[in-house]
């Protein structure tokens, strides 16, 4: 286990941390811009949230009583984040950036939707932060891994550098292993803790 964390730490210092930091900064910036746009054009958040709610209903994570299924929520998030990494195998397009944009726009539009309807942003934060403490870092780690993978594949194709892919893929696999406890914790908190926190501020 210690060897695993040392390898991830070395990978972080060499290049991976750079991509995670860029991802986090871009995520925050796009979220703020989406919020501002949603305030100026209130119809957009309404349509985005309607689409998002429909996607959640069709995902199978909502049970008959309206609560979330921990397992379904965990598997849904894990699948989405693994796909964000796998998008990095497609060279030159940096498709993980698309996942970054979609997720940050949804959060920004959701905040705008709350504000447009006179709901305090404290309610919004109560619905995001408890599980977001675990889920957002997992999201940044997966998106950063996807961008890092795409960048290195571009280098491999352009310069035909030998010996870079095997250690890179091993480090990406180590990162994916780190996502599992984060996403499991996020699913448990979102199912059992977040509703209680929201009830306190409503």
Backbone bond lengths (Angstrom), bond angles and torsions (degrees), N, CA, C in turn:
res aa  C-N    CA-C-N  psi(-1)  N-CA   C-N-CA  omega(-1)  CA-C   N-CA-C  phi
1 X - - - 1.464 - - 1.534 111.09 -
2 X 1.362 116.10 -43.47 1.460 119.47 178.81 1.520 111.02 -62.91
3 X 1.333 115.70 -38.75 1.459 120.25 178.02 1.524 110.40 -62.42
4 X 1.319 115.96 -38.33 1.461 121.79 179.06 1.522 110.47 -61.46
5 X 1.332 117.11 -48.69 1.456 120.84 -178.22 1.528 111.75 -69.27
6 X 1.328 117.56 -34.22 1.457 120.03 177.10 1.531 110.72 -65.34
7 X 1.331 115.97 -38.71 1.462 120.03 179.11 1.526 110.54 -65.64
8 X 1.332 116.85 -42.54 1.467 120.57 179.02 1.524 110.30 -65.50
9 X 1.349 116.71 -39.49 1.466 120.69 179.08 1.525 110.97 -63.43
10 X 1.331 116.76 -40.89 1.465 120.53 178.24 1.526 110.46 -66.11
11 X 1.327 116.69 -41.43 1.464 122.03 177.58 1.521 110.09 -61.83
12 X 1.330 115.82 -40.73 1.465 121.30 178.64 1.524 110.58 -60.51
13 X 1.310 117.15 -46.56 1.462 120.89 -177.37 1.521 112.34 -69.57
14 X 1.316 116.78 -34.01 1.461 120.76 -177.28 1.522 112.21 -70.18
15 X 1.335 117.53 -46.74 1.460 119.18 -176.24 1.524 114.17 -159.39
16 X 1.308 117.94 -32.90 1.460 121.50 -170.13 1.523 112.49 -63.81
17 X 1.336 117.31 -41.17 1.459 120.89 -178.77 1.515 112.71 -57.61
18 X 1.334 115.94 -33.32 1.460 121.49 178.85 1.528 110.57 -60.13
19 X 1.324 116.35 -44.74 1.464 120.98 -177.83 1.525 111.52 -71.66
20 X 1.312 117.32 -36.23 1.466 120.03 178.00 1.525 110.41 -65.67
21 X 1.330 116.85 -41.84 1.465 120.35 179.23 1.526 111.27 -64.90
22 X 1.329 116.60 -43.31 1.469 120.23 176.87 1.524 110.26 -60.23
23 X 1.334 116.14 -41.96 1.458 120.92 179.52 1.518 111.28 -60.87
24 X 1.329 116.95 -46.36 1.465 121.02 -177.93 1.525 111.14 -63.92
25 X 1.342 117.05 -43.07 1.467 121.21 -179.57 1.529 110.36 -65.36
26 X 1.339 116.24 -45.68 1.467 120.30 179.68 1.526 110.79 -63.70
27 X 1.332 116.53 -39.03 1.462 121.15 179.21 1.527 110.40 -60.56
28 X 1.322 116.83 -46.78 1.460 121.09 179.96 1.524 110.83 -63.54
29 X 1.336 116.74 -44.05 1.465 120.80 -178.09 1.523 111.32 -63.72
30 X 1.332 117.03 -44.73 1.462 120.12 -178.71 1.530 110.50 -68.30
31 X 1.330 117.34 -36.65 1.464 120.96 177.55 1.525 110.88 -60.22
32 X 1.340 116.06 -45.09 1.466 120.72 179.27 1.527 110.48 -64.45
33 X 1.335 117.51 -43.91 1.467 120.72 179.42 1.524 111.26 -63.87
34 X 1.324 116.83 -39.05 1.464 120.20 178.09 1.526 110.55 -65.40
35 X 1.332 116.21 -38.38 1.468 120.09 177.94 1.529 110.26 -62.38
36 X 1.330 116.72 -46.94 1.468 120.84 -179.66 1.528 110.55 -62.49
37 X 1.331 116.32 -44.63 1.467 120.17 178.84 1.525 110.85 -62.19
38 X 1.325 116.54 -39.50 1.457 121.18 179.05 1.508 113.34 -66.45
39 X 1.324 116.20 -29.03 1.464 120.00 177.25 1.528 111.11 -74.09
40 X 1.329 116.36 -35.94 1.460 120.53 179.34 1.527 112.09 -77.55
41 X 1.330 116.29 -32.17 1.465 121.03 -178.10 1.534 108.82 -125.90
42 X 1.339 117.79 81.31 1.468 122.08 -171.67 1.527 115.09 -63.22
43 X 1.310 117.96 -19.63 1.467 119.19 179.17 1.534 111.29 -70.09
44 X 1.313 116.25 -29.71 1.468 119.37 -177.74 1.529 111.34 -64.92
45 X 1.346 120.15 -50.14 1.469 119.01 177.74 1.519 112.89 -58.54
46 X 1.321 117.38 -37.26 1.466 120.50 179.19 1.522 110.74 -59.88
47 X 1.315 116.27 -45.41 1.468 120.49 -179.43 1.530 111.54 -69.50
48 X 1.334 116.28 -39.76 1.471 120.41 -179.87 1.516 110.40 -64.79
49 X 1.332 117.53 -44.44 1.460 121.24 -178.45 1.527 110.79 -68.43
50 X 1.331 116.82 -35.47 1.475 119.99 176.65 1.527 109.77 -62.97
51 X 1.326 116.35 -43.50 1.470 120.68 177.86 1.519 111.25 -63.99
52 X 1.338 115.57 -42.72 1.466 120.20 -179.41 1.520 111.04 -64.22
53 X 1.334 117.55 -44.84 1.467 120.86 179.41 1.528 111.46 -61.89
54 X 1.326 116.33 -38.39 1.457 120.26 177.76 1.533 110.65 -65.22
55 X 1.334 115.83 -38.80 1.465 120.35 178.31 1.521 111.11 -64.64
56 X 1.341 116.34 -40.17 1.468 120.93 178.78 1.524 110.29 -64.71
57 X 1.328 116.48 -43.01 1.466 120.49 -179.89 1.532 111.68 -62.93
58 X 1.323 116.14 -35.34 1.463 120.46 -178.20 1.527 113.23 -84.64
59 X 1.332 116.46 -7.19 1.466 119.89 -176.11 1.522 113.04 -81.98
60 X 1.333 117.01 -16.65 1.456 120.56 -179.73 1.510 114.79 85.36
61 X 1.336 117.47 7.69 1.472 118.85 -178.42 1.527 112.04 -86.79
62 X 1.354 117.18 -15.65 1.457 120.59 -179.53 1.529 108.98 -94.76
63 X 1.338 116.21 125.32 1.450 121.77 179.94 1.534 110.34 -84.54
64 X 1.328 115.78 174.76 1.466 120.55 -175.96 1.523 112.79 -62.04
65 X 1.330 117.66 -30.91 1.464 120.42 -179.88 1.527 112.76 -84.35
66 X 1.327 116.26 3.60 1.466 120.42 178.07 1.515 114.55 92.21
67 X 1.321 117.57 -8.69 1.460 120.83 178.90 1.525 110.19 -85.02
68 X 1.336 115.13 167.06 1.454 120.40 179.54 1.517 110.52 -87.49
69 X 1.322 115.59 149.56 1.459 122.00 170.27 1.525 107.69 -90.90
70 X 1.333 116.73 121.96 1.467 120.83 -177.68 1.526 110.38 -58.62
71 X 1.314 116.60 -47.22 1.461 120.44 -176.79 1.525 111.29 -65.00
72 X 1.333 117.09 -45.34 1.457 120.73 -179.78 1.525 111.27 -64.54
73 X 1.333 116.02 -39.86 1.463 120.73 179.23 1.525 110.29 -65.19
74 X 1.331 116.09 -44.03 1.467 121.05 178.28 1.525 110.89 -61.10
75 X 1.321 117.08 -48.17 1.459 121.02 -177.28 1.529 111.42 -66.81
76 X 1.327 117.30 -37.35 1.456 121.46 178.94 1.524 111.00 -64.05
77 X 1.341 116.07 -46.06 1.465 120.58 179.59 1.525 111.54 -68.21
78 X 1.330 116.36 -39.82 1.461 119.94 179.35 1.524 110.44 -63.26
79 X 1.332 116.50 -44.53 1.456 120.41 178.94 1.525 111.16 -60.63
80 X 1.345 116.64 -43.83 1.459 120.53 -178.78 1.524 111.17 -62.91
81 X 1.333 116.59 -40.19 1.458 119.49 -176.54 1.517 112.46 -78.50
82 X 1.321 117.32 -32.81 1.463 119.82 173.70 1.529 109.56 -64.94
83 X 1.330 117.25 -39.90 1.464 120.64 177.03 1.527 111.15 -63.24
84 X 1.330 116.39 -36.31 1.466 119.77 178.03 1.524 110.77 -61.32
85 X 1.323 116.13 -35.97 1.464 120.35 176.37 1.528 110.60 -72.13
86 X 1.326 116.17 -45.81 1.463 120.38 -176.43 1.528 112.26 -64.17
87 X 1.328 116.92 -28.07 1.464 119.76 175.57 1.530 110.95 -57.20
88 X 1.328 115.73 -26.27 1.460 120.12 -179.35 1.515 113.60 -65.77
89 X 1.336 117.70 -16.90 1.460 120.58 177.54 1.534 111.81 -70.98
90 X 1.333 117.23 -18.11 1.463 120.53 177.91 1.530 107.73 -84.08
91 X 1.321 117.50 113.19 1.467 119.83 -172.18 1.522 113.41 -70.48
92 X 1.338 114.37 153.01 1.464 125.18 169.05 1.528 115.54 72.26
93 X 1.312 119.87 -24.37 1.467 121.15 -173.58 1.528 113.51 -87.40
94 X 1.331 117.56 -21.31 1.469 122.23 -177.48 1.529 111.19 50.49
95 X 1.319 115.49 51.61 1.459 121.21 -177.78 1.529 114.78 -61.56
96 X 1.357 120.02 -26.56 1.471 117.60 175.43 1.526 112.59 -56.37
97 X 1.344 116.98 -25.54 1.462 119.79 177.36 1.526 111.10 -63.65
98 X 1.337 117.01 -27.89 1.461 120.52 177.25 1.523 110.48 -65.91
99 X 1.339 116.55 -43.83 1.465 120.43 176.49 1.522 110.91 -61.95
100 X 1.325 115.95 -39.70 1.467 120.47 177.81 1.521 109.68 -59.28
101 X 1.334 116.50 -48.18 1.457 120.17 -178.30 1.508 113.11 -62.83
102 X 1.332 117.14 -44.08 1.463 121.12 -178.56 1.525 110.86 -61.63
103 X 1.336 116.97 -47.77 1.471 120.77 -177.42 1.526 112.00 -66.02
104 X 1.317 117.13 -42.07 1.468 119.44 -179.10 1.524 111.21 -70.37
105 X 1.321 117.51 -36.64 1.468 120.38 177.44 1.522 110.70 -64.47
106 X 1.324 117.22 -41.32 1.465 120.24 178.46 1.519 110.72 -60.39
107 X 1.335 117.27 -45.05 1.471 120.03 -179.87 1.521 111.08 -64.66
108 X 1.335 116.57 -42.35 1.464 119.70 179.50 1.518 112.12 -65.51
109 X 1.323 116.46 -41.79 1.457 120.82 179.47 1.531 111.68 -68.38
110 X 1.331 115.86 -34.45 1.463 119.26 177.02 1.525 110.61 -64.32
111 X 1.332 116.45 -42.63 1.464 119.99 176.98 1.521 110.92 -62.68
112 X 1.335 117.11 -41.50 1.464 120.82 178.20 1.525 110.88 -64.38
113 X 1.325 116.78 -38.78 1.470 121.46 178.75 1.530 110.48 -60.70
114 X 1.337 116.27 -42.59 1.464 120.31 177.13 1.528 109.94 -61.16
115 X 1.336 116.47 -49.59 1.465 120.28 -177.86 1.524 111.47 -63.37
116 X 1.328 116.52 -40.97 1.468 120.10 -179.05 1.521 112.41 -63.63
117 X 1.327 116.83 -25.50 1.464 121.22 -178.94 1.529 112.31 -101.93
118 X 1.329 116.15 14.62 1.453 120.98 175.16 1.519 114.35 72.42
119 X 1.326 117.18 21.04 1.463 121.57 178.95 1.525 108.85 -96.24
120 X 1.309 116.58 133.34 1.458 120.94 -178.38 1.528 111.22 -60.51
121 X 1.322 115.01 143.27 1.464 119.31 176.19 1.527 112.04 -68.44
122 X 1.332 116.37 -13.39 1.472 119.26 173.70 1.526 110.30 -63.28
123 X 1.332 116.02 -36.20 1.467 120.16 176.83 1.522 109.66 -66.02
124 X 1.326 115.34 -42.11 1.470 120.67 177.32 1.524 110.56 -59.20
125 X 1.339 116.22 -48.25 1.462 120.26 -178.95 1.525 111.22 -65.40
126 X 1.334 116.31 -35.88 1.464 119.86 177.85 1.522 111.02 -63.90
127 X 1.316 116.68 -30.98 1.460 120.44 -179.93 1.517 113.53 -84.51
128 X 1.338 116.85 -13.23 1.464 121.04 -176.24 1.529 112.83 -108.49
129 X 1.325 116.02 -45.93 1.465 119.68 -168.06 1.527 116.03 -68.05
130 X 1.342 120.06 -41.25 1.481 117.08 -175.35 1.524 113.30 -54.56
131 X 1.326 117.17 -51.05 1.464 118.63 178.39 1.519 111.67 -87.35
132 X 1.350 116.55 -20.75 1.457 120.21 178.85 1.517 112.82 -65.00
133 X 1.341 116.82 -23.79 1.466 120.55 176.68 1.525 110.21 -57.31
134 X 1.317 116.27 -32.72 1.466 121.28 179.39 1.533 111.88 -98.80
135 X 1.327 116.02 -39.63 1.460 119.88 -171.94 1.522 112.81 -74.25
136 X 1.337 117.16 -39.90 1.462 119.35 -178.95 1.525 112.57 -65.26
137 X 1.353 119.41 -45.54 1.473 117.86 174.62 1.522 112.57 -58.47
138 X 1.338 116.96 -38.67 1.467 119.90 177.80 1.522 110.23 -63.30
139 X 1.323 116.64 -39.14 1.462 121.03 178.77 1.528 110.55 -64.47
140 X 1.336 116.51 -45.57 1.466 119.70 179.47 1.530 111.48 -64.06
141 X 1.324 116.43 -38.86 1.463 120.27 178.81 1.525 111.25 -63.71
142 X 1.331 116.72 -42.79 1.463 119.89 -178.39 1.529 111.48 -70.30
143 X 1.323 117.03 -44.04 1.455 120.15 179.68 1.521 111.13 -65.76
144 X 1.339 116.42 -40.92 1.460 120.33 177.03 1.512 111.59 -62.25
145 X 1.329 116.27 -38.46 1.464 120.75 178.36 1.525 110.61 -65.59
146 X 1.329 116.80 -41.05 1.458 120.66 178.85 1.522 112.16 -63.79
147 X 1.335 116.33 -43.20 1.458 120.07 178.99 1.522 111.32 -66.90
148 X 1.332 116.51 -41.26 1.461 121.38 177.94 1.528 110.56 -61.97
149 X 1.315 116.30 -42.55 1.463 121.48 179.15 1.525 110.46 -62.25
150 X 1.334 116.68 -46.82 1.464 120.55 -179.25 1.524 111.12 -61.97
151 X 1.322 117.35 -42.61 1.462 121.46 179.59 1.527 110.88 -60.82
152 X 1.320 117.23 -44.93 1.463 120.63 -178.70 1.528 112.22 -69.67
153 X 1.324 116.39 -34.66 1.470 119.11 175.81 1.527 110.05 -65.82
154 X 1.319 117.04 -38.06 1.462 120.25 175.62 1.524 111.20 -59.75
155 X 1.336 115.76 -44.01 1.464 120.67 178.60 1.524 110.32 -63.72
156 X 1.325 115.74 -42.15 1.470 120.33 180.00 1.531 111.14 -61.55
157 X 1.330 116.51 -41.13 1.464 120.34 -178.41 1.528 111.11 -71.47
158 X 1.320 116.21 -44.27 1.459 120.08 -174.97 1.526 112.28 -72.85
159 X 1.336 116.37 -41.68 1.468 119.93 -173.20 1.524 112.97 -108.82
160 X 1.353 115.89 -6.14 1.463 120.98 179.88 1.536 111.54 53.58
161 X 1.329 115.38 42.28 1.462 120.18 179.85 1.525 109.80 -72.04
162 X 1.293 115.67 127.49 1.449 121.22 -178.92 1.539 110.51 -87.95
163 X 1.304 115.35 148.89 1.460 121.01 171.99 1.509 116.46 81.20
164 X 1.340 118.15 8.61 1.465 118.45 -178.67 1.525 112.26 -96.42
165 X 1.338 117.80 -24.29 1.450 119.78 -171.37 1.531 113.05 -78.02
166 X 1.318 117.69 -41.59 1.462 119.00 -176.12 1.529 112.31 -61.77
167 X 1.351 119.80 -51.95 1.472 118.72 177.31 1.521 113.16 -63.98
168 X 1.344 116.48 -33.34 1.468 119.83 178.28 1.521 110.80 -63.57
169 X 1.332 116.86 -48.47 1.461 120.66 -178.64 1.519 111.30 -64.61
170 X 1.319 116.95 -34.51 1.465 120.01 176.75 1.523 110.31 -64.95
171 X 1.313 116.72 -41.74 1.465 120.22 178.48 1.527 111.34 -67.91
172 X 1.328 117.36 -37.72 1.466 120.81 176.60 1.524 109.83 -62.23
173 X 1.336 116.70 -40.18 1.467 121.02 178.18 1.522 110.37 -63.72
174 X 1.309 116.94 -39.69 1.476 120.74 177.15 1.526 110.63 -61.68
175 X 1.334 116.23 -40.86 1.464 120.27 178.01 1.521 110.47 -62.73
176 X 1.330 117.04 -43.42 1.465 120.45 178.86 1.524 111.16 -59.90
177 X 1.319 116.73 -35.62 1.474 119.75 177.45 1.524 111.24 -65.19
178 X 1.333 116.92 -32.17 1.464 120.46 178.26 1.525 111.67 -69.93
179 X 1.332 116.67 -26.49 1.464 120.16 -178.39 1.525 112.08 -67.92
180 X 1.323 116.88 -30.23 1.468 120.28 -173.42 1.530 112.41 -59.69
181 X 1.348 120.05 -53.57 1.475 117.83 178.88 1.522 113.30 -64.57
182 X 1.344 117.34 -33.99 1.467 120.13 178.72 1.524 111.11 -64.40
183 X 1.320 116.58 -45.28 1.461 120.65 -178.01 1.518 111.91 -72.58
184 X 1.311 116.91 -32.91 1.463 119.49 176.82 1.527 109.77 -66.32
185 X 1.322 116.60 -44.33 1.464 120.38 177.17 1.531 110.40 -62.15
186 X 1.339 116.94 -41.78 1.464 120.75 179.78 1.526 111.20 -62.09
187 X 1.333 117.10 -41.10 1.468 120.96 -179.25 1.528 111.04 -65.38
188 X 1.321 116.82 -41.99 1.472 120.77 179.72 1.519 110.44 -65.49
189 X 1.338 116.39 -45.08 1.468 120.40 -178.75 1.521 110.61 -66.58
190 X 1.340 117.50 -42.16 1.466 119.96 -179.25 1.525 111.78 -64.69
191 X 1.318 116.49 -32.05 1.461 120.21 -178.25 1.519 112.23 -79.42
192 X 1.327 117.07 -41.20 1.466 120.02 -170.72 1.535 114.98 -110.62
193 X 1.326 117.94 -28.58 1.468 120.23 -173.93 1.525 111.79 -99.26
194 X 1.334 116.75 -46.35 1.464 120.00 -176.92 1.531 113.10 -55.24
195 X 1.345 120.29 -45.04 1.471 119.24 177.70 1.524 113.06 -59.06
196 X 1.322 117.08 -36.02 1.472 120.37 178.79 1.519 111.54 -68.42
197 X 1.339 116.91 -40.32 1.456 120.86 178.99 1.523 109.91 -65.75
198 X 1.323 116.85 -42.15 1.462 119.98 179.30 1.516 111.54 -64.76
199 X 1.331 116.91 -35.73 1.466 120.71 178.98 1.533 111.05 -64.18
200 X 1.318 116.40 -29.27 1.467 120.01 -179.56 1.523 112.63 -71.95
201 X 1.338 116.80 -29.28 1.470 119.57 -175.70 1.523 112.75 -100.49
202 X 1.321 117.87 -11.00 1.469 120.55 179.11 1.530 110.98 -77.45
